[in-house]
Amino acid sequence: MNQMFTNPTIAQIASVIRSAQDHDISTLLPIQNVFDGRIPISYYQKMFWSLIKEEALDDAFNVPISLLIEGELNQSALEKSLHVILERHESLRLRFYEEDEQVFIKPNNNMRINLQIIDSLPKGIEKEQITIEINKLWEEELRIPFDVYNGPLFKTFLLPVSKTRHVLLINIHHIIFDGWSINIFMNEFKKLYTAYSQEQDVILPAVAMQYSDCVYDLQERHKTDKYQNQLKFWQQQFADLDMDERSFPVAFSKHLTTKYQFKIINTPKSLDNAVSRYCEIHKITPYMLYMALFHACLFMHSGESQHIATSPQADRSHIDSHQTIGLFLNDLIVKSTISKEMSLHDIIQQISNFIYKALENSDVHMAAVIDSIGEKARDNIFNILFNYMDAQNFYNYADSPDSGKISLPNLDMELIKVDPTPFQSLGINFINIPQNIMCELSYNPELYTEETDNNLVRYYERLLEAFVSGQDKENISYFYD
């Protein structure tokens, strides 16, 4: 328990639990002897593939990395660095094909980097204006659907602003790339560009586990008795859930078809300290506490006792996968059963206990759970998102972890925020920066009224204030309008 408390992110908690269980990963076999030349898509990719086949918001699968480059750019070193990364990671070269009613992946070993030069940015514009122009260009021209059958799913663009100012925009399909991969990509790029720009040789450690190896590893895990027991746990969680009479769920493909909006949730100044004290006393994590308050909000708004919220988490159980670019994404499903007689403290304890149980049973990928309980459950499970991000894990490649900035020979690089399209119809994004907590509600305005969104924001702000003021023992009904 003490180890869990000192590892506050979902991935860290899961890692501690797995270590305590002597989590065993099967020895990897040569891929050609396992798949006989045909590599099936992973469980991670299966969820995305169903949306691709439904043609549900193709441009939502874009993962943009936009970097402002200031200084003397060595374009040859840039292209060489990108190409080496492409060669090192088969995931970046993947194409998809269907055969015998199944979907398979195949790396394109002849793929080369095609760095497209785009002269679309106004020359000489100020640094502050570049972010606006890049997002405008992204929306109007560059955010286009990928061809998953023919590729490429990894595209690069260079946009000159002046001789000493450029923007490097990298667009990657989400089905081959996740948030963890950004740090792998950038750390390798730093080392490669530093060497090549100074005409030096560099040898990076070999990628110990290619993505196809990881597919095999995950399949092997799903054959064990441990997996079957964990699958039963998840089946039991949804056995008593009414899939028809619920306020929030809508058709899963429908909630990906329109624009989304944000509403800022104001947080009390003393929230960080109050949460730290409470978590230390009760041996829980900030993620558990904030998730519990979100469930309380859903109950207050709908009056329904049961709710489900989903948090994305990295599933890189095998240590060798830690340096592999690819999609290793699972979902932590958190279910609540709340009554108006419960206090905030009761709700927090219930959610914390459920999260511990969920993590103990997190070897099962949610795509497999959906297969076992039916597609109808998908709308109930993946509709409401609670995305908790710890700033210390954002940019481990950066010179300053809270800024995303890096210094390279004769130039500096800085991350430019480009907004991707979310995969949920309603959700909270929580960014935990020391002494500066950022919180926002994202929602689909065609599915939820402004009144609903305003209510959720107001309730969440009210519960945060109540928590800070020490009212966690009050019944939840005390905080109603």
C-alpha positions in Angstrom: 0.0 0.0 0.0 2.8 2.4 0.8 4.3 1.7 -2.6 1.0 2.5 -4.3 0.8 5.8 -2.4 4.2 6.9 -3.6 3.3 6.0 -7.2 0.4 8.3 -8.0 -0.3 7.7 -11.7 -2.4 4.8 -13.0 0.5 3.2 -14.8 2.7 3.4 -11.7 0.0 1.9 -9.4 -0.6 -0.9 -11.9 3.1 -1.6 -12.1 3.3 -1.9 -8.3 0.3 -4.2 -8.1 1.7 -6.5 -10.9 5.1 -6.6 -9.1 3.4 -7.7 -5.9 1.6 -10.4 -7.8 4.9 -11.7 -9.3 3.5 -10.7 -12.7 5.1 -13.2 -15.2 5.5 -12.5 -18.8 6.0 -15.4 -21.2 9.3 -15.8 -23.0 9.0 -14.3 -26.4 9.3 -16.7 -29.4 10.5 -15.7 -32.9 7.5 -14.1 -34.6 7.8 -16.0 -37.8 7.4 -19.3 -35.9 4.3 -18.0 -34.0 2.2 -16.1 -36.6 3.4 -18.0 -39.7 3.9 -14.7 -41.6 0.5 -13.2 -40.7 0.5 -10.8 -37.7 -3.0 -10.1 -36.3 -3.8 -6.7 -35.0 -3.5 -6.2 -31.3 -6.3 -5.9 -28.8 -5.1 -2.3 -28.4 -5.8 -1.7 -32.1 -9.0 -3.7 -32.3 -11.1 -0.9 -30.6 -9.8 1.7 -33.1 -10.3 -0.7 -36.1 -14.1 -1.0 -35.4 -14.3 2.8 -35.7 -12.3 2.9 -38.8 -14.6 0.4 -40.4 -17.6 2.5 -39.4 -15.9 5.5 -40.9 -16.6 7.3 -37.7 -14.7 10.6 -37.7 -11.5 9.5 -39.6 -9.6 12.7 -38.7 -9.9 11.9 -34.9 -7.1 9.4 -35.4 -4.5 12.0 -36.1 -1.8 12.4 -33.4 0.0 15.7 -34.2 3.4 16.6 -32.9 4.2 20.2 -33.7 7.7 21.7 -32.9 8.8 25.3 -33.2 12.5 25.3 -34.3 14.5 28.5 -33.7 18.1 28.7 -34.9 20.2 27.2 -37.7 18.4 24.1 -38.9 20.4 21.3 -40.5 17.7 19.8 -42.8 19.9 16.9 -43.9 20.4 15.9 -40.2 16.7 16.3 -39.6 15.7 14.0 -42.4 18.4 11.4 -41.5 17.2 11.4 -37.9 13.6 10.9 -38.8 14.5 8.1 -41.2 16.6 6.2 -38.6 13.6 6.3 -36.2 11.4 5.1 -39.0 13.7 2.1 -39.6 14.1 1.3 -35.9 10.3 1.0 -35.1 8.2 -1.3 -37.3 5.0 0.3 -35.9 5.7 3.5 -37.8 5.8 1.4 -41.1 2.7 -0.6 -40.5 -0.1 -1.2 -43.0 -3.3 -3.1 -42.4 -5.0 -5.7 -44.5 -8.0 -8.1 -44.3 -7.9 -11.8 -45.1 -10.3 -14.6 -44.1 -12.5 -12.1 -42.3 -9.6 -11.1 -40.0 -7.4 -8.0 -39.8 -3.6 -8.2 -40.0 -0.6 -5.8 -39.8 2.4 -5.8 -42.0 5.4 -3.5 -41.9 6.5 -1.8 -45.1 10.2 -2.3 -45.1 10.6 -0.1 -48.3 9.1 3.0 -46.7 11.1 6.2 -46.7 10.7 9.5 -45.0 9.0 12.1 -47.3 9.5 15.4 -45.6 7.1 17.7 -47.3 8.0 21.4 -47.4 4.9 23.6 -47.1 5.2 27.4 -47.6 1.8 28.2 -46.0 2.9 30.2 -42.9 3.1 34.0 -43.3 6.8 35.0 -43.5 8.3 36.7 -40.5 5.3 36.3 -38.2 5.9 36.6 -34.4 6.3 33.6 -32.2 2.9 34.2 -30.5 1.1 34.1 -33.8 2.6 30.8 -35.0 0.5 28.7 -32.7 -2.7 30.3 -34.1 -1.6 29.8 -37.7 -0.5 26.2 -37.2 -3.8 25.3 -35.6 -5.6 27.0 -38.4 -3.5 25.2 -41.0 -4.1 22.0 -39.2 -7.8 22.4 -39.2 -8.1 23.5 -42.8 -5.4 21.4 -44.7 -3.3 19.0 -42.7 -5.8 17.1 -40.6 -6.9 14.6 -43.2 -7.8 10.9 -43.0 -5.1 8.3 -43.4 -5.2 5.3 -45.8 -4.7 2.5 -43.3 -4.5 -0.1 -46.1 -1.7 1.5 -48.2 -0.1 4.0 -45.7 1.9 5.9 -44.8 0.5 6.3 -41.3 3.5 8.5 -40.4 3.8 11.8 -42.2 6.2 14.7 -41.8 6.0 18.4 -42.8 8.4 21.3 -42.6 7.0 24.8 -42.6 9.5 27.6 -43.0 8.8 31.0 -41.3 12.2 32.5 -41.8 15.9 31.4 -42.2 16.1 30.9 -38.5 12.5 29.8 -37.6 10.7 26.7 -38.8 7.9 24.5 -37.7 8.2 20.7 -37.9 4.8 19.0 -37.9 4.6 15.2 -37.6 1.2 13.6 -38.0 0.8 9.9 -36.9 -2.2 7.7 -36.9 -3.3 6.9 -33.4 -3.6 3.1 -34.2 0.3 2.9 -34.4 1.2 5.5 -31.7 0.3 6.6 -28.2 1.3 9.3 -25.7 4.1 7.2 -24.2 5.6 6.9 -27.8 6.1 10.7 -27.9 8.8 10.6 -25.3 10.5 7.6 -27.0 10.4 9.4 -30.3 11.7 12.7 -29.0 14.5 11.1 -26.9 15.8 9.2 -29.9 15.4 12.3 -32.1 17.5 14.4 -29.7 20.4 11.9 -29.7 20.3 11.4 -33.5 20.0 15.0 -34.5 22.7 16.0 -32.0 25.2 13.6 -33.6 24.2 14.0 -37.3 24.2 17.8 -37.2 27.8 17.6 -36.0 28.7 14.9 -38.6 29.2 12.3 -35.8 28.2 8.7 -35.8 25.7 7.5 -33.2 24.5 4.0 -32.3 21.3 3.7 -30.3 20.5 0.6 -28.3 18.6 -1.9 -30.4 14.8 -2.0 -30.0 14.4 -5.1 -27.8 10.8 -5.7 -28.6 9.1 -4.7 -31.9 5.4 -4.2 -32.0 4.7 -7.6 -33.5 6.5 -9.1 -30.5 4.2 -7.2 -28.2 1.1 -8.5 -30.1 2.3 -12.1 -29.4 3.0 -11.2 -25.7 -0.5 -9.9 -25.2 -2.1 -12.9 -26.9 -0.1 -15.3 -24.7 -1.3 -13.4 -21.6 -4.9 -13.8 -22.7 -4.5 -17.6 -22.8 -3.7 -18.0 -19.1 -6.0 -19.0 -16.2 -5.2 -15.7 -14.6 -6.7 -14.0 -17.6 -9.9 -16.1 -17.4 -10.4 -15.2 -13.8 -9.9 -11.5 -14.5 -12.4 -11.7 -17.4 -15.0 -13.1 -15.0 -14.4 -10.1 -12.7 -15.2 -7.7 -15.5 -18.2 -9.7 -16.6 -19.6 -9.5 -13.1 -19.1 -5.8 -13.0 -21.5 -5.3 -15.9 -23.9 -8.1 -15.1 -26.2 -5.8 -13.1 -25.9 -2.7 -15.3 -29.0 -1.6 -17.1 -27.8 -1.0 -20.6 -31.0 0.6 -21.8 -32.3 3.1 -19.2 -29.3 5.5 -18.8 -29.0 9.3 -19.2 -25.5 9.6 -20.5 -24.7 6.9 -23.0 -25.3 7.6 -26.7 -24.3 5.6 -29.8 -20.5 5.2 -29.7 -20.0 6.1 -33.3 -22.4 9.0 -33.1 -20.4 10.8 -30.4 -17.4 11.0 -32.7 -19.1 12.8 -35.6 -19.1 16.5 -34.5 -17.2 19.3 -33.0 -16.5 19.5 -29.3 -16.3 22.4 -26.8 -14.5 23.0 -23.5 -15.6 24.6 -20.2 -13.0 25.6 -17.6 -13.5 24.2 -14.1 -12.2 26.6 -11.5 -10.2 25.0 -8.7 -9.6 26.4 -5.2 -6.2 27.8 -4.5 -5.6 25.5 -1.6 -6.8 22.4 -3.4 -3.3 20.9 -4.0 -2.4 21.0 -0.3 -5.8 19.7 0.9 -5.7 16.8 -1.5 -2.1 15.9 -0.5 -3.0 15.8 3.2 -6.2 13.8 2.6 -4.4 11.3 0.4 -1.6 10.8 2.9 -4.0 10.1 5.7 -6.3 7.7 3.8 -3.6 6.1 1.7 -5.1 6.9 -1.7 -4.0 8.9 -4.7 -5.1 12.2 -6.1 -6.4 10.4 -9.2 -8.8 8.3 -7.0 -10.0 11.3 -5.2 -10.7 13.4 -8.3 -12.4 10.5 -10.0 -14.7 10.0 -7.0 -15.8 13.6 -7.1 -16.6 13.2 -10.8 -18.8 10.2 -10.1 -20.5 12.2 -7.4 -21.2 14.9 -10.0 -22.7 12.4 -12.4 -25.0 11.2 -9.6 -26.0 14.7 -8.6 -26.9 15.6 -12.2 -28.7 12.4 -13.2 -30.1 11.0 -10.0 -29.0 7.5 -11.2 -27.2 5.4 -8.8 -24.8 3.6 -11.2 -22.2 5.3 -13.4 -19.1 4.3 -15.4 -16.2 6.5 -16.3 -13.2 5.5 -18.3 -9.5 6.5 -17.9 -7.0 5.7 -20.6 -3.8 4.0 -19.3 -0.6 2.7 -20.8 -0.4 -1.1 -20.8 3.3 -1.8 -21.1 3.7 -4.7 -18.7 6.7 -6.2 -20.4 9.7 -4.1 -19.5 11.1 -4.4 -23.1 8.0 -2.6 -24.4 9.0 0.6 -22.6 11.2 1.6 -25.5 8.9 0.5 -28.3 6.9 3.0 -30.3 3.3 1.8 -30.9 -0.2 1.7 -29.5 -0.2 0.2 -26.0 -3.5 1.6 -24.7 -6.0 0.0 -22.4 -8.9 1.6 -20.4 -9.3 1.6 -16.7 -13.1 1.2 -16.1 -14.4 2.7 -12.9 -17.9 1.9 -11.8 -19.8 3.5 -8.9 -23.0 2.8 -7.0 -24.0 5.9 -5.1 -27.0 6.8 -2.9 -28.0 10.2 -1.5 -27.2 9.0 2.0 -23.5 8.6 1.3 -21.0 11.2 2.2 -18.2 12.5 0.0 -15.8 10.4 2.1 -17.9 7.3 1.6 -17.9 7.8 -2.2 -14.1 8.5 -2.2 -13.5 5.2 -0.3 -15.8 3.2 -2.6 -14.1 4.5 -5.8 -10.6 4.0 -4.3 -11.4 0.4 -3.4 -12.9 -0.3 -6.9 -9.8 1.2 -8.6 -7.5 -1.1 -6.6 -9.6 -4.1 -7.7 -9.7 -2.9 -11.3 -6.0 -2.6 -11.4 -5.6 -6.1 -9.9 -7.6 -7.3 -12.9 -6.1 -5.0 -15.6 -4.3 -7.7 -17.6 -7.5 -8.1 -19.6 -7.9 -5.7 -22.4 -11.3 -4.0 -22.6 -11.7 -5.1 -26.2 -11.8 -8.6 -24.9 -14.3 -7.7 -22.3 -16.6 -6.1 -25.0 -16.3 -9.3 -27.0 -17.5 -11.3 -24.1 -20.4 -9.1 -23.0 -21.6 -7.7 -26.3 -21.2 -4.6 -28.4 -24.1 -2.9 -26.7 -22.0 -2.4 -23.6 -19.6 -0.3 -25.6 -21.9 2.7 -25.5 -22.1 2.5 -21.7 -18.4 2.0 -21.1 -16.6 4.3 -23.4 -18.9 7.3 -23.4 -17.6 9.3 -20.3 -13.9 9.9 -19.9 -11.9 11.0 -16.9 -8.4 11.8 -18.2 -5.9 12.4 -15.4 -2.5 13.5 -16.4 0.5 14.1 -14.1 2.7 16.9 -15.5 5.9 15.2 -14.3 5.3 12.5 -16.9 4.6 14.8 -19.8 8.0 15.6 -21.3 10.7 13.4 -20.0 12.7 14.3 -23.1 12.7 18.0 -22.3 15.4 20.1 -20.7 12.7 21.5 -18.5 10.0 18.9 -17.8 7.2 21.5 -17.4 7.9 23.3 -20.6 8.6 20.7 -23.4 11.6 22.7 -24.5 14.9 21.2 -25.7 18.2 22.6 -26.8 20.1 21.1 -29.8 23.3 22.2 -31.6 22.6 25.7 -32.9 18.9 25.6 -32.3 16.1 25.3 -29.7 12.9 23.3 -30.1 9.6 23.9 -28.3 6.3 22.0 -28.5 3.4 23.8 -30.1 0.0 22.7 -28.8 -2.2 21.4 -31.6 -5.6 20.2 -30.5 -6.6 16.6 -31.5 -10.2 15.5 -31.6 -11.4 13.7 -28.4 -12.8 10.2 -28.4 -15.5 10.8 -25.9 -18.8 12.7 -25.9 -18.3 13.9 -22.3 -15.3 14.0 -20.1 -13.0 15.8 -17.7 -9.4 16.5 -18.4 -7.3 16.9 -15.3 -3.7 18.1 -15.5 -1.9 17.9 -12.1 0.9 20.5 -12.1 2.4 21.2 -8.7 0.7 24.2 -7.2 -1.2 24.7 -10.5 -4.1 22.2 -11.1 -5.8 22.6 -14.5 -9.2 21.2 -15.0 -11.7 21.4 -17.9 -14.9 19.7 -19.1 -15.0 18.6 -22.8 -18.3 17.8 -24.4 -20.1 17.3 -27.7 -22.6 20.2 -28.0 -24.9 18.2 -30.3 -25.4 15.5 -27.7 -25.4 17.5 -24.4 -27.2 20.7 -23.7 -25.4 23.7 -22.3 -27.5 23.4 -19.2 -26.2 19.9 -18.6 -22.6 21.0 -19.1 -23.0 24.0 -16.8 -24.6 21.8 -14.1 -21.6 19.4 -14.2 -19.1 22.3 -14.0 -21.0 23.9 -11.2 -21.3 20.7 -9.2 -17.7 19.8 -9.6 -16.6 23.2 -8.5 -18.9 23.0 -5.5 -17.6 19.6 -4.5 -13.9 20.8 -4.8 -14.7 23.7 -2.6 -16.5 21.5 -0.1 -13.6 19.1 0.0 -11.1 21.9 0.7 -13.3 23.3 3.5 -13.4 19.9 5.2 -17.0 19.0 4.4 -16.2 15.5 3.2 -18.3 13.9 5.9 -21.5 15.7 4.7 -24.1 13.6 2.8 -24.0 14.2 -1.0 -27.6 15.5 -0.8 -26.3 18.5 1.1 -24.6 19.8 -2.0 -27.7 19.7 -4.3 -29.3 22.9 -5.5 
